[in-house]
Amino acid sequence: MNIQPLRIAVFSYGLPVVGLKRGGIERVAHDLADGLARRGHQVTVFTYDPRPDEAAYEVCDLPCKRFVMSWLGRRLTMGYLGNLLALVPNYNEADIIITLGDSLLLPLINKPHVRVVAGSALGEALSAKSPWRFVMQLGIYAQELLTGLTQSGCVGISYNSRRYNPFVKQVIPIGVNLSAFYPNPACKTLSPSILFVGALEGRKRGRLLMKWFARDVRPLYPTAKLMMVSPPGPEIEGVTYYTGITDTELAYLYQCAWVYASPSTYEGFGLPYVEAMASGTPVIATPNPGSREILDDGRFGLLAGDEEFGATIANLLGDDAARQDLIAKGISRAQDYALENTVQQYESLLKVMCATQGHTSEAV
C-alpha cells in the first residue's frame, strides 16, 4: 500500500515578512508548511500575509484583514473570534488541517485536524504586565484546556507545554533549519558582542537588557556591542537595532555574536536559544519553562537571575575557555532540534490521523 501525498491546509494568521516584525509562531508556520510541501505534499496556508519568496506552498487570503490587523481586532480575534474565523476557509479539497491556534470549533467541519499548542496562555498570563492582558490570557488558557481535552490532535511545541495543560498528549519540538543556522567562527566580531532577539517591552524585556549592558558590560568592555533584533528603541552607546531583517541576515548576526542573551520571563519553547546554539553562540537566559527545557537546566547554556544577569554576561565575555565549552555543547544540543526531524514527525502524525479518521489519500 503506497501512501499518496496529502492535501494539507494550514491556518496561520501570519508568516515571516521581510521588513516587518514577526514572532516565532509565524516562523513555525512557514517552516512546517514549507517542509511538508518539499516532502511532496500539497500545502495551502490560509493567512493574512503574502507568500514568502521561494516558499514551496501556496497561500490563500483570510477575510476581514483590516479589522483583524487593527489594535482592537487583534485582541478580539486571536484567541477568541478566531475560533469562528478558522471555520471560514474552504477546506473542501484538504485531507487534513493544521492550525496554529484557535481551533476550538474545528470539529464542526468534520475533518482531521492538528492543533499546534505554542506554549501556554497561563504562562503568558503569569508574566503579563497589565491586568487586561492577564484576564485575556486566562480566557485563552481555558480554551486551550478544553481543546486539549476534546481534540486528539493537539501537539505541544515543548514538553513543558504539559506543565499547564496535561491534556496535550503529544509533543513535537520546534525545529531549526541547520543548513541556515550553523557555526562560522570567522564571522565573530573583533570586539565583545551580545545579541538579543525579541521585543523591548513585555515578557521579553529587551529594555532591561540594555540597562544591564550599560551598567555591567560597557564599563569593563568599552567597545562592546549589543545587537538588538527588535523594534527601534532609545539611542544608547554601543547599541544597534535591526528591524525586519531576513533570515539570512539573522543567521549572520547569530554567527557574529560572542553571546546570545535573553532576560525573558516566559518562553513556551524559545526558538532563538536553539538558533543561537546551532550558530555556535553561547546562550545566557533567565530561568523560565522554555530556557530550562532547551538548556537542560544549565547543561547547555547559562541560567541567571535578574540580580546577576549583567555580571554573568560580562564574565562570559571575558572567559574564552568557558565560551568555547558552551559553543561545543550548544552545537551538539541543537542537533536534537533539527527541522527535518520535526517535519518528519508531523508528516507521520498527519498520515496516521488521516488514515484513522477516514480521510486518507492512499492507493493500493
C-alpha positions as CSV (number, residue, x, y, z in Angstrom):
1,M,0.0,0.0,0.0
2,N,1.6,3.3,-1.2
3,I,0.6,6.5,0.7
4,Q,-0.1,9.3,-1.8
5,P,0.8,12.9,-1.0
6,L,-1.6,14.6,1.4
7,R,-3.6,17.8,0.7
8,I,-2.8,19.9,3.8
9,A,-4.5,23.2,4.8
10,V,-2.6,25.4,7.3
11,F,-4.4,28.1,9.3
12,S,-2.0,30.8,10.5
13,Y,-2.7,34.5,10.9
14,G,0.9,35.4,9.9
15,L,4.0,34.4,8.0
16,P,7.5,35.8,8.0
17,V,7.6,39.1,6.1
18,V,10.9,40.9,5.3
19,G,10.8,44.4,6.8
20,L,8.0,43.7,9.3
21,K,8.2,42.4,12.9
22,R,7.0,38.8,13.2
23,G,7.3,36.3,16.0
24,G,8.3,32.7,16.4
25,I,4.9,31.3,15.6
26,E,5.0,32.8,12.1
27,R,8.3,31.2,11.6
28,V,6.9,27.9,12.8
29,A,4.0,28.1,10.4
30,H,6.3,28.8,7.5
31,D,8.9,26.1,8.3
32,L,6.3,23.5,8.8
33,A,4.3,24.3,5.7
34,D,7.4,24.6,3.6
35,G,8.9,21.4,5.0
36,L,5.8,19.4,4.3
37,A,5.5,20.8,0.8
38,R,9.1,19.9,0.0
39,R,8.3,16.4,1.0
40,G,5.8,16.2,-1.8
41,H,2.6,17.2,-0.1
42,Q,0.2,19.8,-1.5
43,V,0.1,22.6,1.2
44,T,-2.0,25.7,1.2
45,V,-1.7,28.3,4.0
46,F,-4.7,30.5,4.9
47,T,-3.1,33.7,6.2
48,Y,-3.1,37.5,6.1
49,D,0.5,37.7,4.9
50,P,1.9,37.2,1.4
51,R,3.7,34.1,0.3
52,P,7.4,34.3,1.2
53,D,9.9,34.2,-1.7
54,E,10.9,30.6,-2.6
55,A,8.2,29.1,-0.4
56,A,7.1,25.7,-1.7
57,Y,3.5,26.1,-0.6
58,E,0.5,28.2,-1.8
59,V,-1.2,31.0,0.1
60,C,-4.9,32.0,0.3
61,D,-6.0,35.2,1.9
62,L,-8.1,35.2,5.1
63,P,-11.0,37.6,5.2
64,C,-11.6,40.8,7.3
65,K,-7.9,41.8,7.2
66,R,-8.4,45.5,8.0
67,F,-10.3,44.7,11.2
68,V,-8.3,41.7,12.4
69,M,-5.0,43.6,11.9
70,S,-6.2,46.6,13.9
71,W,-5.3,47.1,17.5
72,L,-8.7,46.1,18.8
73,G,-9.2,43.4,16.1
74,R,-6.1,41.5,17.0
75,R,-7.1,41.4,20.7
76,L,-10.7,40.3,20.0
77,T,-9.8,37.8,17.2
78,M,-6.7,35.9,18.2
79,G,-7.8,33.6,20.9
80,Y,-11.5,34.4,20.8
81,L,-13.3,35.4,17.5
82,G,-10.5,33.5,15.7
83,N,-12.3,30.3,16.5
84,L,-15.1,31.4,14.2
85,L,-12.7,32.7,11.6
86,A,-11.0,29.3,11.4
87,L,-14.2,27.9,10.1
88,V,-14.4,30.4,7.1
89,P,-11.7,29.0,4.7
90,N,-12.8,26.5,2.1
91,Y,-11.2,23.2,3.3
92,N,-13.1,21.0,0.9
93,E,-10.0,20.0,-1.0
94,A,-7.9,19.3,2.1
95,D,-7.4,15.9,3.6
96,I,-6.3,17.4,6.9
97,I,-6.0,20.8,8.6
98,I,-3.2,22.2,10.7
99,T,-4.0,25.2,12.9
100,L,-1.5,27.4,14.8
101,G,-4.1,28.5,17.4
102,D,-7.9,29.0,17.6
103,S,-9.2,25.5,16.7
104,L,-11.9,25.1,19.3
105,L,-14.7,24.9,16.8
106,L,-12.9,22.9,14.1
107,P,-14.6,19.6,15.0
108,L,-17.7,21.1,13.4
109,I,-16.1,20.8,10.0
110,N,-15.7,17.0,10.4
111,K,-12.1,16.8,9.0
112,P,-9.0,15.6,10.7
113,H,-7.0,18.5,12.2
114,V,-3.9,19.1,14.2
115,R,-3.7,22.0,16.7
116,V,-0.2,23.3,17.4
117,V,-0.2,24.5,21.0
118,A,2.5,27.1,21.2
119,G,3.4,27.3,24.9
120,S,0.7,28.1,27.3
121,A,-1.6,31.1,27.7
122,L,-1.4,30.6,31.5
123,G,2.3,31.1,31.3
124,E,1.7,34.3,29.3
125,A,-0.9,35.4,31.9
126,L,1.5,34.9,34.8
127,S,4.1,37.1,33.0
128,A,1.6,39.7,31.9
129,K,2.4,43.4,32.7
130,S,-1.2,44.6,32.6
131,P,-4.5,43.3,34.2
132,W,-6.2,43.4,30.8
133,R,-3.6,41.0,29.3
134,F,-3.8,38.8,32.3
135,V,-7.5,38.4,32.0
136,M,-7.4,37.9,28.3
137,Q,-4.8,35.2,28.5
138,L,-6.7,33.4,31.2
139,G,-9.7,33.2,28.9
140,I,-7.4,31.7,26.2
141,Y,-6.0,29.3,28.6
142,A,-9.5,27.9,29.4
143,Q,-9.9,27.3,25.7
144,E,-6.5,25.6,25.5
145,L,-7.6,23.2,28.2
146,L,-10.9,22.5,26.5
147,T,-9.2,22.0,23.1
148,G,-6.7,19.5,24.6
149,L,-9.5,17.7,26.4
150,T,-11.8,17.3,23.3
151,Q,-9.4,17.2,20.3
152,S,-6.9,14.3,19.9
153,G,-4.6,16.2,17.5
154,C,-3.3,18.7,20.0
155,V,0.5,18.9,19.7
156,G,2.7,20.8,22.2
157,I,5.8,22.5,20.9
158,S,7.8,21.6,24.0
159,Y,7.5,19.1,26.9
160,N,6.8,22.0,29.3
161,S,3.6,22.6,27.3
162,R,2.2,19.8,29.6
163,R,3.1,21.8,32.7
164,Y,-0.1,23.8,32.4
165,N,-2.1,21.6,30.0
166,P,-2.0,17.9,30.9
167,F,-4.4,17.2,28.1
168,V,-1.7,17.8,25.5
169,K,-0.7,14.2,24.9
170,Q,1.9,14.6,22.1
171,V,5.0,16.8,21.9
172,I,6.8,17.7,18.7
173,P,9.5,20.3,19.4
174,I,10.0,23.2,17.1
175,G,12.8,22.5,14.6
176,V,15.6,24.7,13.3
177,N,17.0,24.6,9.8
178,L,20.6,23.6,10.5
179,S,21.6,24.4,6.9
180,A,20.7,28.0,7.5
181,F,21.8,28.3,11.2
182,Y,25.3,26.9,11.5
183,P,28.7,28.0,13.1
184,N,31.1,30.2,11.3
185,P,33.9,31.3,13.7
186,A,35.4,33.6,11.1
187,C,32.3,35.9,11.4
188,K,32.8,36.6,15.1
189,T,33.2,40.3,15.8
190,L,36.6,41.6,16.9
191,S,35.1,43.3,20.0
192,P,32.8,41.6,22.5
193,S,29.3,41.4,21.2
194,I,25.9,40.4,22.5
195,L,22.8,39.5,20.5
196,F,19.1,39.8,21.6
197,V,16.1,38.8,19.6
198,G,12.6,39.9,20.8
199,A,10.6,42.9,22.0
200,L,11.8,45.8,24.2
201,E,8.8,45.6,26.4
202,G,6.6,42.8,27.9
203,R,8.0,39.5,28.9
204,K,11.0,39.7,26.5
205,R,12.4,42.6,28.5
206,G,14.8,43.9,25.9
207,R,14.9,47.3,27.5
208,L,16.1,45.8,30.8
209,L,18.9,44.0,28.9
210,M,20.1,47.4,27.6
211,K,20.1,48.8,31.1
212,W,22.3,45.8,32.3
213,F,24.5,46.2,29.2
214,A,25.2,49.9,30.0
215,R,25.7,49.2,33.7
216,D,27.6,46.0,33.8
217,V,29.2,45.4,30.4
218,R,30.3,48.7,28.9
219,P,32.4,49.8,31.9
220,L,34.5,46.6,31.5
221,Y,34.4,46.4,27.7
222,P,34.1,50.0,26.3
223,T,34.0,48.7,22.7
224,A,31.3,46.0,23.4
225,K,28.3,45.9,21.1
226,L,24.7,45.0,21.8
227,M,22.8,44.0,18.7
228,M,19.0,44.2,19.2
229,V,16.8,42.4,16.7
230,S,13.8,44.3,17.8
231,P,11.8,47.4,17.1
232,P,13.9,50.6,17.3
233,G,14.4,52.0,20.8
234,P,16.4,54.7,22.6
235,E,19.9,55.7,21.4
236,I,22.4,54.1,23.7
237,E,26.1,53.9,23.1
238,G,27.1,50.6,21.8
239,V,23.5,49.5,20.9
240,T,22.4,48.9,17.3
241,Y,18.9,48.0,16.3
242,Y,18.0,45.5,13.5
243,T,14.3,45.6,12.5
244,G,12.5,43.4,9.9
245,I,15.7,41.6,8.7
246,T,15.8,38.5,6.6
247,D,16.5,35.0,7.9
248,T,19.9,35.1,6.2
249,E,20.8,38.4,8.0
250,L,19.5,37.0,11.3
251,A,21.7,33.9,10.9
252,Y,24.7,36.1,10.2
253,L,24.1,38.1,13.4
254,Y,24.0,34.9,15.4
255,Q,27.3,33.8,13.9
256,C,28.8,37.2,14.7
257,A,27.8,37.4,18.3
258,W,30.0,36.3,21.2
259,V,26.9,35.7,23.4
260,Y,23.2,35.4,22.9
261,A,21.3,36.9,25.9
262,S,17.6,36.7,26.8
263,P,16.1,38.0,30.0
264,S,12.6,36.8,29.0
265,T,10.3,35.9,31.9
266,Y,8.4,33.3,29.9
267,E,9.0,31.2,26.8
268,G,6.9,28.2,25.7
269,F,9.8,27.0,23.7
270,G,12.5,29.6,23.0
271,L,13.4,29.3,19.3
272,P,16.3,31.8,19.5
273,Y,18.0,29.7,22.1
274,V,18.3,26.8,19.6
275,E,19.1,29.2,16.7
276,A,22.0,30.7,18.7
277,M,23.4,27.3,19.8
278,A,23.2,26.0,16.2
279,S,25.1,29.1,15.1
280,G,27.9,28.5,17.6
281,T,26.9,31.2,20.1
282,P,26.6,30.5,23.8
283,V,23.3,31.3,25.5
284,I,22.6,33.2,28.7
285,A,18.9,33.2,29.7
286,T,16.8,33.9,32.7
287,P,15.2,30.7,34.2
288,N,11.7,30.1,32.5
289,P,10.0,27.0,31.2
290,G,11.5,27.2,27.8
291,S,15.0,28.0,28.8
292,R,15.1,25.3,31.4
293,E,14.0,22.7,28.9
294,I,16.1,23.8,25.9
295,L,19.2,24.4,28.0
296,D,18.5,21.3,30.2
297,D,18.6,23.4,33.5
298,G,22.0,24.9,32.6
299,R,23.9,22.0,31.0
300,F,23.9,23.6,27.6
301,G,23.8,27.3,28.5
302,L,23.9,29.6,31.5
303,L,20.8,30.4,33.5
304,A,21.0,33.6,35.6
305,G,18.5,35.6,37.7
306,D,18.0,39.3,37.4
307,E,20.5,40.3,40.1
308,E,23.4,38.5,38.4
309,F,22.4,38.6,34.7
310,G,24.5,41.6,33.7
311,A,27.5,40.3,35.6
312,T,27.1,36.8,34.1
313,I,27.3,38.3,30.6
314,A,30.4,40.3,31.5
315,N,32.1,37.3,33.0
316,L,31.4,35.1,30.0
317,L,32.6,37.7,27.6
318,G,35.9,37.6,29.4
319,D,36.3,33.8,29.6
320,D,37.2,32.4,26.2
321,A,37.5,28.8,27.6
322,A,34.0,28.9,29.0
323,R,32.6,30.2,25.8
324,Q,34.3,27.6,23.7
325,D,33.0,24.9,26.1
326,L,29.4,26.2,25.8
327,I,29.8,26.5,22.0
328,A,30.6,22.9,21.7
329,K,27.8,21.8,24.0
330,G,25.3,24.1,22.2
331,I,26.1,22.8,18.7
332,S,25.6,19.2,20.0
333,R,22.3,20.2,21.6
334,A,21.0,21.9,18.5
335,Q,21.1,18.6,16.6
336,D,18.2,17.4,18.8
337,Y,16.0,20.1,17.2
338,A,16.8,19.7,13.5
339,L,13.9,20.9,11.4
340,E,13.9,17.8,9.2
341,N,13.1,15.7,12.3
342,T,10.2,18.0,13.3
343,V,8.7,17.9,9.8
344,Q,9.0,14.1,9.6
345,Q,7.2,13.7,12.9
346,Y,4.4,15.9,11.8
347,E,4.2,14.0,8.5
348,S,3.8,10.7,10.4
349,L,1.1,12.2,12.6
350,L,-0.8,13.6,9.7
351,K,-0.8,10.3,7.9
352,V,-2.0,8.4,10.9
353,M,-4.8,10.9,11.6
354,C,-6.0,10.8,8.0
355,A,-6.0,7.0,8.0
356,T,-7.7,6.5,11.3
357,Q,-10.4,9.2,10.7
358,G,-11.3,8.1,7.2
359,H,-9.8,10.9,5.1
360,T,-6.7,9.1,3.9
361,S,-5.2,9.6,0.4
362,E,-4.0,6.0,-0.1
363,A,-3.7,3.8,-3.1
364,V,-3.4,0.1,-3.0
